[in-house]
Amino acid sequence: MSAGLEQRLSRRVRQIKISATKEMPMLAAQVGGCVSLGQGIPSFMTPPHVVDAVAKALRDDPAAGKYSLQPGMPGLRRACAELLRAEKGLPADPETEVAITVGGMEGLLCAMLTLVGPGDEVIVPEPFYPSHVEQVLLSEGTPVFAPLSRADWSLDVDAVARAITPRTKAVIVSSPHNPTGAVFAKADLLKLAELALRHDIFVICDDTYDALTYDNEAAFSLASLPELRPLLVGVFSFSKRFALTGWRVGFLWAQEPLLSQMLKVHDAAAICAPTPAQVAALASLAGPQDVYRDMRAELEKRRDLICARLDGMGGRFRHIRPRGAFYVMAEAGPPACDSRELAVRLIREARVITIPGGAFGPGGEGHVRLSFGGDEAEINTACDRLAAWASQL
């Protein structure tokens, strides 16, 4: 890009970048023959009952290919409200407190652009999901990092407290956590809620992976706290728990005065979520749930597989066993090197795609993030290559 063009771009665009999650596959495409432990995509196909519901709607319902109401299909909003009531004890009003978005990502952006402006600070636990930071910057706010505990990637509430200033507008929290796979303790989340209430700070609760926990452990959600709800924005997604990543559908919860403001951004950015995707989301909620329980059980098996394979590599890829989501942050053993350099070497020398840990913040440096969303054959092939590569060092 020419220097002249760069100077004519907006400041908000100049200060953000494409994530390493997208960059690494592009580098791998130049090498060829790579197997991916990179981008977080569950391998499961769209379930047949969802495909059938969408096909039927497109054949039989003229409205299925047109705009829905701006906040989403009423039936889907009711189903989302019932999900929140059943799983989080949150009595959501589907008419005034629930909006369907273009994936959880658009929901997050609606929250950021509504709450954050120049001079505002947003506390981001770190390592972080890169898009959280890019969205803060896109909103012309300032991300302030609060490191997680390095011992187990747990939420360090004292670090959050130290990060609060008079300019703090919000804190964003995601559990189960991307990129570490941590599930934050209920006691720590309750302390975080106390901080938010004491300092009048908004909490943006990214519950994208809320259903993907293992070892018979459920994730506690801040959306379940009645006293926090005036300060809460809940962001939810159909991408991971329902394996609908490409359908791009999620939903927002906030109390009516705040949600009505976020809907201004939603209207300007998207008008509405794609109607066929909303049909798919409704079918996912209304249809048989055993298929999704089976997906979670399969992901737990894959978690066990990749951890066992890494354990067998002689300490080359040390890690903390993830309790949720489908990621492992693996710390590279000696010789230490820059995480991006390591990820590029793994593409070129082992033909395995990973994501450099430094892309998730300073605390991720020295690590690579590995996804176990792929099937067992992909995981085994990638681990065979990693083991062979490590044995030559």
N, C-alpha and C positions, 0 to 999 in steps of 0.2 A: 504494500500500500504506500502511495506517495505521501511525503511529509505534508504536502498541501492539503490532500484529502483528509488526512488524520486530524489536522487542525480544524477542519470544518465540521468534524463529527461532534456530537454532544459529549459533554464530560462524562455523563453516566455510561455511555457506551465505551468510551475510551478506557475506563477503569475496570471493566469486566472482561472475562476471557472464557473461551470454550474450555470445558472441564477435561482433565486427563482421561476420564472415563470414555470420552469420545475420541481423544487423540490417540490413545494406544492402539485401538483397532485399526485406525487409519495407517499407523506405522506398520502394523502387522500385515495389512493388505499388500504392502510393498514387498514384504519378505515372502509371504505365501506359505501355505501348509501349517498355519498355526492353530492351536487349540486354545480355547478361551476359558480363563478363570477371571475374566475382567468384568464386563458390565453386568449389573444385577438384573438378570432376566430369568424368571423361572421357566423351565423347559416345557412345562405342560401345555398341551393344546387347549384351545377354548373348548369347554365341555360341550358335548353334543346337545344337551337340553338348552344351552344358551344359543348355540348355532341355530337350532330349530326355531326358537322363539323369535330370533331376529329375522330369519328367512320368512317365517309366517307373517310377521308384522309388515315386512317390505312387500310381500305379495298381496296381503289382504287389507292393509290399513293405509289409505292415502296420506295420512298425517305422519307416517313413519319416516318419510324422506323429507320432511319439512322442518322448519324451526319448531322447537317446543316453546312453552312459556319461558321467559328469560331466566327465572330461578330454577327451572327444570320441570319435568313431568310431575304432576301432582301425585300420581301413584308411587313413583320412585321416591319422592320426598317423604311420603308417609312411611314407606318401607325403611328408609334411612333413619327416620325418627324412631321407629320401633326397634331397630338395631341398637341405637344409642340407649334407649330405655332398658332393653334386655341385657346388654353387655356392660353398660357403665352406670346404670341407674340415673340416667340423664333424661328428664322429662321434656323432650324437645317438641316444640310446636312446629309441625311441618310447613305451616303456612308462612310463618314469620321468622323462624330460626334456622332453617335448613335451606341450602342452595346447592345445586348440582353444578360442578365445575369441570373444566377440561383437564381431567386428572388432578391429583393432589397438588401438582406443581402450580397450576393456575390458581388454585385456592390459596396456596402460600403467597403467591405474588399479589393477589387481591388484598390479603392481610397486610403485607409489607407496604404496598403503595398507599393503603388507607391510613396506616398507623405511623409510618416513618417518613421523615423529611430531612432536609439539610440541618445538620447540627444534632440530630437525634442519634443516640447510641443503642445498639441491640447487642445483648450479651449472647454469645454463641459458645456452648461447650465444645471443647477441642481435644482430640480430632473432631472435625466437623464434616457434615455433608456439604460439598462445595457449593451447591446451588443455593443453600441458605445464605452463605456469605455473598454470593453474586447478586442475590435479590436485595439484600441490605444495601449493597453498593448501587444497584440500579435505582433504588429508592432515594439515593443520595444521602443515606445514613452512614454511620460508622460502626463496623463490627468490632466488638470488644471480646477477646477470647478468655474463657475460663477453663483451664486445663482439667481434663478428667484425671482421676487417680491412675498413675501408670502401673500400679500393682495389679489392678483388675479391671481397669477402664470404668470404674464406678463414678457416679456423679459426685463431684467435690463441691458441696454447698458453700463451704468457706471460700473457695475460689470465686464462686458466683458473687458472694457477698462483697468480696474485695473489689470486684469489677464494677459495682454499682456507683454511679455518680449522679449529680443533679440532672445530667442530660440523658440518663437511661430511660428509654421509652418502653422497651420490651426485652424479654428473654425468650429464646426458642429452645424447645426441648423435644427430643425424639427418643422414645424407648418402646420396643427394641431399637437399638441404635445402629445407624449406618455411619461409619464403616466398621465399627468394632464388634458388633453382635452382642453388645452388653444389654442387659435388662436392668434398668435402674431400680434400686431398692425403694420400696414404698416409703420407708422412713425418710430417705433423702428427698424424695419428691414432696412429701409433706412439709419438710423444712423449706424447700424451694417455694412452695405455695405461701408459707408464712412470710418469707422475704418479699414476695410480690405484693402481698396485701399490705405489709408494713410500709413499703416504699411506693405503693400505687403504680406498679409496673404491669404492663400487659404480658400475658403468657401466650405464646403461639405454640400450640401443642400439635406436633406433627406425628400422628398416629398411623403412619403408612404401614408399619409392620406389626400392628397391635395384635393380630391373630397368630403371628408366627413366633411362638415360643416353644421351648422344648423341655424335656424332663418333668412333664406334668406341672409346669410353672406358668402362671398367668402373669401378664404384664399389668401393673397398676397404672391407671390413666388419671391424669389431673382433671379430666372432664367429669370425673365422678364426684368432685368436691363442690357442693352447692355454694359455699362462701366465695369461691374463686370465680364463679361464672360471669360476674360483671366485667372481669378483666381477661376472660378467656376467649381465644379463638381456637376451635378444634378443626383440624384438617385431616381428612380421611381419604383413603384411596381404594379403588377396586383392583389396582394393578397387581399387587403382590399376593394378597390373600385369595383373590379369585382368578389369578393368572390372566388378567385382562390388560397387560401392559400396553399393547398396541391400540386398544379401544379408546384410550385417553378419557377416562371418566373417574371423577372423585366427588367429594362433597365437603361443604363447610358447615360448621355450626358456630353461631354466636347469638347473643341476645339481640332482639329486634333493632334497637337503635344503631348498633354497630353493624349488623349484617346489612341493613338497608344502605349504609354508606359503602360497604364493600361491593354491593351489587352495582354501584355506579362504575367501578373499575371493571367488573365482569362484563357489563354491558358494552363498555368502550372497547374491551379487548376481544371479546368472543361472541357477544349477543347471547348465546346459549351453548351448552355442551351438545355435541352431535346427537341427534335424536336416536339413530340406530344404536349408538353406544349406550344411551340411557336405557333402551329396551334390553340390551345385554346385561346391564347392571341390575335391572329389576328382576330379570330371569335368574340371575345369580343369587339374589336374596330370597326369591320366592320358591326356587326349585330345590331339589334334593341337596342336602348339605354334606352327605357322606363323602361326595367326591372331593370336597375341600378339606375335610378331615384326613382323607387319604393322601392328599397333596402334602399336608403338613407332616404327616407320619413319614412320607418319603423324604422330605427335606431333612427330617431329624436323622434318618438313616444316612443321608449324604453328609450331614455334619459329622456323624461318627466316622464315616469313611475317610473324609479328608483329614480329620484330626489324627486318625490312626496312621494314615500315610505320611503326614508331616512328622509325626513322632518317630517314624522309622528312618528319618533322614539325618540322624546323627547330630541333632542340634542345629542344623543349617537353617531351619525355618522355625524358630521358637514362637510360641503363640499362647494366648489365653483362650481357653475353650469357649466358643460363643454360646450364649443361652437363648438367642433369638435372631431374627432376620436370617440372612443366608450369606454371611461374610465372616472371614477370618482375617485379622490383622497379623501377618506373620513377620517377625523381626528377623532380618537377615543376620546370620552368624558371620564369623570372621571369614575373609577380611571385610570389614565394614566399607560401605560405599554409599554415595548419594542414591536416594531411593529412585529417582528418575533414571539415573545411569543404570541401576540394577534392573529396573523394569525393561529398559531398552535392551540390555544384554540378554535378558530372559527371552525376549522376542527373537533376537538375532541368533542367539547361541542355543537356546532350548526350544524355540518355537512355541512358547507358552505366553499368552497374554495375561498380564497382571496389571494392577493399577498402583503407581508409586504412592507410598504412604505420605510423602511430603505434600501431595495434592490435597490432603485433608487437614493440613496445618502442621505447625512445628512438631507437635507430639507424635505425628505419624512418620516423621523422618526416620530413616533406617528400617522401615517396614515396607511391605507390599500388601495390598488388599487382595484377597482371593475370594471369589464368589463360588459357592457350591450350589448355585441355582441350576447348573447343567446336570445332565443325567450321569449315572455311575460310570458309564463307558468314557465319557468326556473327562470326568474327574480322574479316573485311573490312568487314562492316556497322558493327561497333563502331569500327574504326579510321577509317572514313569519317567517322563522327560526331565522333570525337575530333579528327581533322584539321580539320574544319569549325569546331568549337568553338575550337580553338587559333588558327585563322587570324583570329578576331574579336577576339583579345586585344590 
